Each structure stands twice: as structure tokens, then as C-alpha cells.
Amino acid sequence: MSRENLARVLDDMGLGVFTVDEDWNIRFFNREAERITGYSRDEVLGKKCHEVFYTQNCHERCQLRQAIQTGRKSGKTRLDIRDKSGRRLAVEVSAAPLTDAAGAVVGGVETFLDVSGTNAVRPAAGRSHGLDEFVGADDAILRLFETLTLAAGTTAPILLLGETGTGKDLLARAAHSLSHRRDGPFVKINCAALPENLLESELFGYKKGAFTDARADKPGILQTAEGGTVFFDEIGELPLSLQAKLLQVMEEKRFHPLGATSPRTVDVRLVAATNRSLKTLAAEGKFRDDLYFRLRVLELEIPPLRKRRSDIPLLIEHFLKHIGEMYHKRIAGADPAVIKILYRHDFPGNVRELLHVVEHAVILAKDDMLHTGDLPPYLAQSAPRKAVADDPGPLARSERDCLVEELAAHGWNMAQTAKTLGVNRSTLWRKMKKYGL
């Protein structure tokens, strides 16, 4: 088969394929490799493979290096790579040596399959990893996705912990959509939004004549959610008098509507969320110990945005798509200065606050990019100051934070980031490896 025909065959494969010579320079890069990584063929040909993929395996456990050195094909291995925009992708790789007519090894070939779409942790083209509408690629978030995916397949209750605005509602919906109850109803009740008497009737329903205005039977949320999921938002605000009834639902699968003389059975999955410490509330006598321990069978904590700053560019991209459509604007991205400002903000309102910031900026945007002047005043006023002669340099501030901030601001382009930081690319590479970036 001619080289041209072979290239066409490889381009039609559903696997990413690239080859390197003995000096690790990329000599071939097929169409699927372009799709997975976001790099065009012209961008990578002639570059060292570790400059394109820069995984933790590149200098330690490289399958391609092993294949070239041993002359034998390597087995399949899963690892993470980063695409052109810096998003982390899970791939399954295998490698084999390339030989000349005399049988001498002259390079290697590696194939890789995008497996990040398994277990519902999926990257869509041009966006971040996500679980339904919950977006993130931080290591803690990916572990959360994996745990929630496993938990969703069970009938055990799930307790979601996290500050206000971290996305507990979205994960509750994701747990429902991943479960075998996905075709059933998903019903949310906010335990802090209603007074105790209304909360009880909303939750358990009532029989005709149960009280003065009860002129007909009314099913409660538990009954309407039969076969589905009930999401108890702000469960820490549930009155003590109702906690015992909820515990009965969890343990006996039955409850008494108001005014009923016999219990009603129910089949629902419970997901609860709180931004308060149920352990502390229980110690203070404000939350039942038995209900707390029953709820925390599967306890998942969502990190605040200030502890997952590397997700800020991904979230911005996600929000720009939806908000841009809402306001009939096409915004391509954000200026690096905008990213830096947002990286240095602690976001007490978490992801919800970032959403509102992006919406504000989109409304004010005059072109297809977000600029510092488009940000709310409380953020625009905190624009990064220009470097001065006695500035110790960005790396002296907080090395890992600075690396993530600068890499994100420059779209994870190592050459541009290294230039901004005033270091060479090999130094930047070592720093990234040191901090697991």
C-alpha cells in the first residue's frame, strides 16, 4: 500500500494515531487525533510529542518510549492528556515500534481513544467536562463525578454538602438522570422556603376535612414523586417535628398524610443538600442524630469555586454559550486580563456568582470578547497592576496559583505562558509536572 493510501486509511480510523521518529518528532497526525486534541496537523508536525500531550507519563512511564526501546507493542493503558485549550481528557493508549525494511526500529506509533465520555463524565466539542449541566475538570470535581455516577445506580440516599452557589441542585438532578428512576419525576422541595404547617401539607399531603380549608384530598410531594426522586434542598432547615416523619419514610417506605387514618406506602429516592453542618446541628439538638446518620450513607462535598480556580475558564466558556444565545450575542471568549481578575477573586457566591458576572459582562460587551471594562465595578476595579521594576515576579507570589492563572489566561499555550512568566519552556514544563498540571 502506498504512503498516500495508508494515510487515507489512518485518517478514516476512529482512533487517534500519530507517529514519531527516533528523536520524538511527530511525523504523522491523523484526523481523529486532530479532533480529540484540538490541534491541527500543521501545528504539531515536527514538534516533540511531549510538547503536544505533556502528560505525567511523558518522562517516566511513556508507553511509546517503552515500545521503541523494547521493540515490542505495549498493552493498553489509560491516562490523562490535555487538549489545545488545556482541558484534561481521559484516553486509552497503546504503542508499537516502527521498523524499516531491515527490521531496525526507526520510531514509534501510538493510538489513543477518547474514553472521557464514559461514566457520564463527557467532554463535548469545544467545552469542558460535565455531568449534565454541572461543569468542571478539576481533579476533585472529576472524583466527585465518578463517585456520584456510582452512587446514582443505587437506592441509597445521597447527601450533598457545599456552600451556597456551588451547584448542589445541578448534582441532585444529575443523580436522578443517571439512576434507573430517570423516567420518573424529579421533585424539589426547599425546606427553608415554607413555614412548618405548609411544609408538612406540601410534603405529605392531606385528606379532605383534615383542617378547615381542606375541601378535597391533596397529594403531597412524596406521593407525586412516586417512582422518582425527591430533592430536599436546605435539609438542615427541616423542623424537628417533620424529621421523625421523614425518617419513617426512609426506613419504612410509608407515611401518614394529614388527616389519614392509615399509612400510605411510597417508593422514592431521597437526595438532600445543605450548606450547614448537620453534625453541628445534631450536637446542638437541632437535627435528629438518627436522621443525620441515615442521610449520610453517601455524603458528597462540592468544593467551593475558590478551591477549583482552574475550572473558571471552563465555566466561562460554558456560560458564554448559553448566555450569548439568551441575549443573541456571539462572544468568542474573554481577554486574558479578565481571566486573571476572576482568578484572584474569592467568589463568596461561588459558581452562581460567576454566572452573574458573566451575564453582566455579556450584556455590556461591545465586541466578541469580554474585556475588563465589561466586568461589574467591584471586579473591574481590581484589575491586575502592571509589573514594576521591584516586582519580585509572578512566580514569587504563589507558584502553583500563578501557573494555573497564567496558563488559563493564555489558553494553556505553553510558549505564551512561558514568555509572560519570563521563564523558558523547559522550566515551565518542570513546574507544571511538579504541581501535577
ABEGO torsion letter per residue (X at the ends): XBAAAAAAAAAABABBBBBBBAAGBBABBBAAAAAAAGBBAAAABGBBAAAAAGBAAAAAABAAAAAAAAGBBBBBBBBBBBBAAGBBBBBBBBBBBBBBAAGBBAEBBBBBBBAAABGGBBBBBGBBBBBEABBEABAAAAAAAAAAAAAAABABBBBBBEBBGAGAAAAAAAAAAABAAAABBBBBBBAAABBAAAAAAAAAEBBBGABAABABBBBBAAAAABGBBBBBBGAAABBAAAAAAAAAAAAAGBBBBBGBABBBBBBBBBBBBBABBAAAAAAAGABBAAAAAAAAABBBBBBBAAAAAAAAAAAAAAAAAAAAAAAGBBBAEBBAAAAAAAAABAGAAEAAAAAAAAAAAAAABABABBBAAABBAAAAAABBBBBBAABAEAAAABAAAAAAAAAAAAGGBAAAAAAAAGBBAAAAAAAAAAAGX
